[in-house]
Amino acid sequence: MAITSSVAISTFYHFGWGVALKAMTNSVMKVPLRREPWEYLMFGALGAYVGYKMPEWQQNLIDNINEMHEERGLPPLDVDGQFSLGSKFKQLMTYSASTDDN
């Protein structure tokens, strides 16, 4: 998989969430934030890995959904990187209304 800007942004974003999770954990346990500093790197690396894989997982999910839609005669998802649940719900409701008329 080629590194695109969305993958890079997702990687850095999730790295930040990993580090923030460790900071919040230390804060909740009321221990110094600098305690076991290597865990910040581990949590950040885990978050970065999740962020790196997230676009691939989303694309696999979209492909699986489109495959199921094809089997059921539904229109495919027209996604260009983001989910839009509102428009998908409206599309589904208009499809179900048109099949109810038949």
C-alpha positions, 0 to 999 in steps of 0.5 A: 500500500502506497503512503498517501496523505490520508494514511500519513494524517491517520497515522499521526492522528492515531499516534497522538491518541495513543500518547493521550491514552497513556497520559490519561491512564497515568492521570486517572491512576494519579501517578506522575506523567513521566512514570514509565516513559517508554510506555508513551512510545509503545502506546503511540506506536500502537496507535500509529499502527492502527492509524496506518491500517485504518484506511485499508480496513475501511476499504475492505469494509466498503468492498465487502458491503458492495459485494453484499449489495451486488448479491442482493440487487442493491446499488453500491456505496458511492464512497470516496474516502468517507462514510455519509450515513445520512445520505446512505439512510435516505438512499436505503429508504427510497430503495425500500419505498420503491420495492414496497410499491411493487 
